[in-house]
Amino acid sequence: MAATLHDVARVAGVSFKTVSNVINNHPHVRDTTRAKVEKAIAELGYRPNLTARSLRSGHTGAITLALPQLSLPYFAELADAVIEAAAKHGLVVLVEQTGADRKRELEVMASPRLKMSDGLIFSPLALGQEDAGLIKADVPVVLLGERIFGSSSDHVTMQNVTAARAATEHLLDLGKKRIAVVGAHEGEVIGSAGLRLRGYKEALEGRGIPYDDGIVAYVVDWHRSNGAAAMHDLLDRGASFDAVFGLNDTLAQGAVRVLQEAGYRVPDDVAVIGFDDLDETRYTLPTLSTVDPGRTEIAETAIRMLMERIKDPDGMPPREVETAFRVVPRESTVGAGRGSARPT
């Protein structure tokens, strides 16, 4: 039998009204009380009755999360983080997959299904900066990602440039001078690939190392197969490098596989770092150094901003928040030697 508000109140040791206040994000609830109620919600797996809630309050208690591709591990883990953050507030998450298709990304903002939710967390991949004026829906929207800045919606983004610069500096601090990039997008300026490439260039410039486009591998998508193909291309061209910066973890994993098959030792011959801190990077061989872009913070911030906007749609101008990041050194770079990328 499904858990009820009364069950949550009993487990948390508080009143029915207090549980209701927590679920509806009432501001005048003690932090300790809110924590007890959220713990009870998680333990019982409580989910609100959307129909009843809608009739009482005019809100459904559901939000929509629109992502490009759940087959990309980053977006799968982001969805998990958003669902977990929403559950703490008694919210249900309806997931839409757009396939990184422009038409579907536009459709999701006009979809009749949005009537079943109170707000939209939206991560576009096909839409670009020129589409900033199109980011609007009949419900409040919180935008994620790096494709569009300056829209009329709240926006949560990661520090792509600064984080990529830090990842590159990690390799430079290990004595690496020829750092290949896997995953650049031809001609992109605004977007994760373009911003991370900018951070890479800034790190090189800061150390007086000239940028060499000959060791930058361009791809269309960010899957393992693309990272593998890009590394094959670099090796086939005879490119010389002593480190690799994969612009996401899956690209880096594909690159590592090809390097190992070709007889290179990671990190002794070539140090490799990725970006995203996917859970699986803790279990690769070697474990993959990476950048944690603050995925949990992104999810929690997006939920908080959306709830505030649902309560007061016009009470504040659009807000933009950058989350914190950290470089996570692991076996694929730590203790890296000073070998060349051309085996002898």
N, C-alpha and C positions, 0 to 999 in steps of 0.2 A: 504493500500500500504506500502511496506517495506521502512524503512528509508534508506537514501543514505548518502554518505559522504558530499554532499552539504547541506543536512538537518542538519547534525551534526555541520558543519561549521557555518551555520546560527544561530543555537541555542547557540553555544558557543561564537559567535561573533569573530571568527577568520577566517583565509583563508583556502581554500580547502587544500593547501599544508601543512599547519600546522597540520590539522587533520590527513593527511597521515603520517606526521612525527611522530605523537604521536602513531598512530596505529602500525607503523613499528618500534617503540621504538628507534627513532632517539635520540642520546645522547644530542644534543644541543637544547633542548626545556626547557623553564623556568618551574619550578615546578608549579607556579600559572597557567600558560597556560595549562600545562598537566592536572591539576586538573579540569579546566573548560571543557576541551574536554572530559575527562573521565566521568564527570557528565552528559554531553550532550549525550554521548553514552548510559549511563545507562537509562536516561530519555526516550530516543527515542527507546530503545531496538534495537539499530543498530547491524546488523550482516553482516560481509563482504561477498561479492560474491567470493566464493572460486575458482571458475573456472577462473574468470577474474584475480584475484590476482595471481593465479598460472601461468597464461600465461604471466603476466607482470614481475613477480619477480622470478619465479621458486619456490616460496613457496605457500602453500595452505592456510595459515592462520588458520589451524586447528591443534590441538594436540590430542593425544589419552591418556585417563586415564584408566588404567587397575587395577581393584580392585577385591578382593576375593568374597565378598557377600554384595550386597546392602540391603539385609534383616537384616544385622547387623547395628544398628543405627549409630555406629561410622563411618562406611564407607559411609553411606548415607549422613551424615552431612559433611564428608570430601569431598565427590563429590560435594556437594553444594558449599562448600568453594572454591574448585578449579575452578568450573565453574564461580563463581563470580569474583575471582581474574583474570581469563583469560579474562573475558568480559571487564575488565578495559583496556586491551591492544588490544581489538578488535579481540580476538581469540575465535574460536569455539572449544568446547571440545566434542570429540567422546568417549563414555564410553563403555568399554569392561568388562564383568564380567567373572572371571575365575573359580568361584566356589571353590576356594582354592584347585584346582586339579593340580597336578604337570605337567601332559601332556598339559593341557590347558594353564598353565603359560608359558611353553616353546613355545607353539604354538603362543601365542600372540606376542612374540618378533620376530617371523618369518612370521607373517601373511601378506598376500598380501594387506590387508586393511590398513596397515601402510603407503602404498604409498599415501593414502589420507590425511596424516598428516605430520607435520614437525618434530614431536618429540613425545616421550612416557614418561609419568609419571607412574611408575609401582610399585605397592605394592604387592609383593608376600607373600604367606602364606604357600604354600606347599614346595617351594624350600628352601634350607637351606644353611648354611655357606659353605658346601662342593661344592655348585653350583656357587660360586662367579665367576668362570671363564666363566660361561655360560650366564652372564648378558651382552648381546650385541644384537644390532639390526642394521638395515640399516639407522636408524635415531638416533639422540641423545637421551639418556635415563637419566632420573632422578629417582633414586631409593628411595622409601619410606619404612619406617618400620624398624624392628629390626631382621629380619631373616638373613640378609646377610650384612657383613661389609667388606670393603677392596676390592670391585670390581673395575673395570675400569670405572665405571660410577659415576657421581655426586650422592650424597646421602643426604637426609634430614631425620633426626630422632629426636625423643623426648628423654628427659633425664629420661628414665625409672627407672634406679637404684636410682638416687637422688630424683626423685619425689615420688617413692614408700617409700623411707626412710622417706621423709617429711610427707607423709600420715600416716605412722605408728607412727611417733613422735607426730603427732597431737593427736592420741589416747592415747599415753603414757603420754602426757602433761595433759590429762584429768584424769589421775590416773589409767588408764587401765593397767593390767598386763598380762591378758590371752587373747591375740588377735588371734582369728581364721582367717585363710586365706581361701578364696573360689576362686577356679579357677586355681590352680597350674597344670602344665603339667608334668607328670611323666618323669624324666630324662632330662628335657629341661634345657639348660644352656644359649644358644643364642636364643633370641625370647622374646616377650613381657612378657610372663608368667615367664620365667626363670629369666629375668632381674629384674622384679618387686619383685619376691620372694627374690632375692639377696638383694634388697634395704630393704625389711622387716627384713631380718636376720641382716643386718648391724645396723638397728635401735635398735633391741633388744640387740645386742652385745654392742652397745654404752651405754646402760642403765644397763648392767650387768644382763640381763634377759636371761636365757637359751632358746634355740630354742627347740620347742616340735613338732615333726612331727605328733603327735596324734591329733593336732587341725588344721592341714592343709588338706583341702579337694581337691582332684585331680579330674579334669574333662577332657573331650575330646574337647568340644566346649564351646564357651562363649555366650550362649544364656540365657534368663531368666530361662528357664526350667532346664538348667544345674545348675544354682545357687540354684534353689529350691531343686533339687535332692541332691545337695551337702549338703545343710543345713539339709534336712531330715536325711541324713547319719550321720552327726555330732550329731544330737539330738538322733537318735536311738542308737548310740554308747555310749551315756551318757557323751559326751565330755563337759568339764566345761570351759566356756569362758565368758568374760565380754565385748568383742568387736569383730567386724568382719571387715576385710579388704577384700572387693570384688575386684579382680584384674581388673574388668571393671564395669561400671555402671549397665549393664544388669544383670550380675551375682549378684551384690549387691541387685538389686530390687527383684530378685527371692528369695534371702535369707531373705530379710525383710518380704516378704509375708508369708513365712513359719514360721518365728519367731512370727509374729503377730497371725497367725492361732493357734500357739501352746501356746498362752497366754503371750508371752513376750512383754514388753513395750520397744519400741525404741524411745528415747535413754535411758530411765531410767534403764532398766535391761541390755540391750545390745546396745552399740553404734555401728553404721555402717558407713563405708566410702567406696566409690567406686573410679572409675578412668575413666576419659574421659570428664566429664562435658557436658553430653548430654543435649539438651534443655529440654527433658522431666523430668530431675531430679529436675527442679524448681517447678514441679507440682505434684510430688509424695506426699504421706502422710505417714510419714513426708517428707519434702523436703530432698533430699539426699546430704550429704556432699560428696565432690568428689575432684578430681585433674583436673584442666584445663591444658592439656598438650601442649597448644599452637597450636590448630588445624588451626586457621586462619593464623598464622605465617607460619605453615608448608605449607599450600596451596600457600601463596604469595611467600615464598622463593622458592618453587619448580618451580613455573611459572617463576620467575626471573632467576633462574639458567638455566632453559631449554631454555629460550629466548637467554640468553648469549651464551649457547652452540650451538644453532642453527646458530647464527651469526658467531661464531668462534669455530668450532668443535674441533680443535686441538691446540687452543691457550693457554691452561692452563692444569695442571694436574688435576686428579679427586679431587673434593672437598667434604668435609663432614661437614654438619652444624647441630648443636643441637639447638632446639628451647627452649625458656624459658617456665617455668611452674609456676603454683601457686596452693596452697591448697585453696579450697573453702569450708569453714565451713558452714553447714546448720543445719536444725533441727535434723537430725539423729545422730548428735554428740554433738552439742552445748548444754550445760546444762546437759550433761549426768551424771547420778548418779553413785553410786559405788556398784550397785547390782551385784548378781551372775547370771550366765546364767542358773541356775537350779531353776525354780520357786518354791516358797514354798506354 
